[in-house]
């Protein structure tokens, strides 16, 4: 049973790390757009 629970924990960890990676990419896109507007390119 312990190993089963461990597997579930790993799944949720992977999900959360994927989510943070998505957020980081979105934030990068936003800053790139802002710099484009700022520099007028």
VEXFI-447259 format. One line per 5 residues: for each residue x, y, z of N, C-alpha, C, O, CB. Coordinates in Angstrom, 3 decimals, m for minus. Glycine has a CB too. Example, Ala and Ser with C-alpha at 12.3 -4.5 7.8 and 13.67 -1.06 7.14 Angstrom:
BEGIN
13.190,m5.690,7.800,12.300,m4.500,7.800,13.200,m3.300,7.800,14.236,m3.319,8.465,11.308,m4.473,9.046; 12.850,m2.250,7.080,13.670,m1.060,7.140,12.900,0.030,7.870,13.409,1.138,8.039,14.084,m0.598,5.725
***
This chain:
BEGIN
0.839,m1.213,0.000,0.000,0.000,0.000,0.871,1.260,0.000,0.554,2.241,m0.672,m0.948,0.008,1.232; 1.957,1.225,0.750,2.803,2.422,0.850,3.332,2.812,m0.521,3.387,3.995,m0.859,3.978,2.184,1.825; 3.723,1.807,m1.316,4.273,2.121,m2.633,3.197,2.740,m3.523,3.488,3.629,m4.324,4.855,0.853,m3.296; 1.960,2.274,m3.385,0.868,2.849,m4.166,0.707,4.327,m3.835,0.618,5.166,m4.732,m0.449,2.093,m3.902; 0.671,4.637,m2.551,0.537,6.038,m2.139,1.701,6.859,m2.674,1.519,7.989,m3.126,0.466,6.153,m0.603
2.895,6.285,m2.620,4.083,6.996,m3.100,3.917,7.347,m4.580,4.249,8.454,m5.003,5.364,6.139,m2.884; 3.397,6.390,m5.367,3.178,6.648,m6.786,2.210,7.802,m6.996,2.436,8.659,m7.850,2.654,5.397,m7.477; 1.138,7.826,m6.223,0.173,8.921,m6.343,0.827,10.252,m6.010,0.584,11.255,m6.680,m1.035,8.682,m5.424; 1.663,10.259,m4.968,2.353,11.494,m4.601,3.245,11.970,m5.737,3.292,13.164,m6.032,3.182,11.292,m3.327; 3.952,11.043,m6.378,4.813,11.417,m7.496,3.990,12.017,m8.628,4.398,13.004,m9.240,5.604,10.200,m7.998
2.828,11.421,m8.907,1.973,11.946,m9.972,1.579,13.388,m9.685,1.677,14.249,m10.559,0.718,11.077,m10.134; 1.135,13.651,m8.463,0.701,15.008,m8.128,1.883,15.964,m8.172,1.728,17.119,m8.567,0.037,15.044,m6.737; 3.067,15.496,m7.770,4.261,16.345,m7.842,4.551,16.711,m9.288,4.832,17.870,m9.594,5.482,15.636,m7.212; 4.483,15.721,m10.186,4.744,15.995,m11.596,3.718,16.979,m12.136,4.065,17.896,m12.880,4.725,14.694,m12.419; 2.455,16.792,m11.765,1.407,17.711,m12.221,1.711,19.136,m11.781,1.622,20.066,m12.581,0.032,17.275,m11.684
2.071,19.310,m10.514,2.306,20.658,m9.997,3.529,21.277,m10.655,3.529,22.474,m10.944,2.483,20.629,m8.473; 4.572,20.487,m10.898,5.769,21.046,m11.535,5.457,21.435,m12.973,5.949,22.454,m13.457,6.942,20.035,m11.492; 4.642,20.632,m13.664,4.241,20.990,m15.026,3.465,22.301,m15.002,3.650,23.157,m15.867,3.388,19.863,m15.668; 2.591,22.452,m14.000,1.777,23.658,m13.903,2.675,24.883,m13.705,2.469,25.909,m14.353,0.759,23.536,m12.745; 3.661,24.785,m12.822,4.537,25.931,m12.586,5.351,26.237,m13.838,5.607,27.402,m14.143,5.474,25.666,m11.387
5.758,25.204,m14.562,6.499,25.438,m15.804,5.623,26.202,m16.791,6.097,27.131,m17.446,6.975,24.097,m16.426; 4.348,25.820,m16.906,3.428,26.538,m17.794,3.322,27.993,m17.376,3.376,28.887,m18.221,2.034,25.880,m17.788; 3.173,28.238,m16.095,3.051,29.612,m15.592,4.300,30.408,m15.933,4.206,31.561,m16.352,2.812,29.619,m14.065; 5.472,29.800,m15.757,6.719,30.492,m16.070,6.760,30.861,m17.546,7.161,31.973,m17.890,7.934,29.621,m15.701; 6.355,29.951,m18.422,6.350,30.234,m19.856,5.399,31.381,m20.155,5.733,32.277,m20.930,5.951,28.981,m20.662
4.209,31.361,m19.544,3.247,32.439,m19.759,3.829,33.772,m19.318,3.694,34.774,m20.019,1.942,32.157,m19.007; 4.478,33.788,m18.156,5.075,35.028,m17.664,6.168,35.501,m18.612,6.296,36.702,m18.854,5.645,34.834,m16.246; 6.958,34.578,m19.153,7.998,34.946,m20.118,7.355,35.602,m21.332,7.816,36.650,m21.784,8.828,33.704,m20.544; 6.298,34.998,m21.864,5.605,35.572,m23.016,5.132,36.980,m22.702,5.274,37.879,m23.532,4.417,34.692,m23.430; 4.576,37.186,m21.522,4.079,38.505,m21.137,5.210,39.520,m21.104,5.057,40.626,m21.622,3.388,38.443,m19.772
6.341,39.168,m20.505,7.449,40.118,m20.421,7.998,40.409,m21.807,8.399,41.540,m22.082,8.563,39.578,m19.507; 8.026,39.409,m22.689,8.494,39.647,m24.059,7.554,40.631,m24.747,8.011,41.566,m25.405,8.579,38.312,m24.863; 6.260,40.432,m24.605,5.293,41.352,m25.216,5.478,42.756,m24.659,5.463,43.729,m25.414,3.844,40.867,m24.974; 5.654,42.872,m23.350,5.840,44.186,m22.731,7.077,44.866,m23.302,7.032,46.054,m23.622,5.959,44.056,m21.198; 8.182,44.134,m23.436,9.412,44.738,m23.947,9.215,45.161,m25.400,9.750,46.189,m25.816,10.602,43.753,m23.824
8.463,44.395,m26.172,8.196,44.790,m27.558,7.455,46.124,m27.581,7.796,47.024,m28.349,7.371,43.698,m28.296; 6.448,46.237,m26.737,5.687,47.487,m26.672,6.599,48.615,m26.207,6.558,49.723,m26.741,4.465,47.348,m25.723; 7.427,48.317,m25.200,8.281,49.347,m24.614,9.295,49.856,m25.634,9.521,51.062,m25.741,9.004,48.802,m23.376; 9.906,48.937,m26.382,10.945,49.349,m27.333,10.363,49.690,m28.705,11.081,50.143,m29.596,11.989,48.245,m27.477; 9.079,49.474,m28.864,8.433,49.837,m30.119,8.867,48.975,m31.291,8.858,49.449,m32.427,8.709,51.269,m30.432
9.252,47.715,m31.053,9.652,46.842,m32.155,8.477,46.012,m32.628,8.619,45.213,m33.553,10.806,45.931,m31.734
***
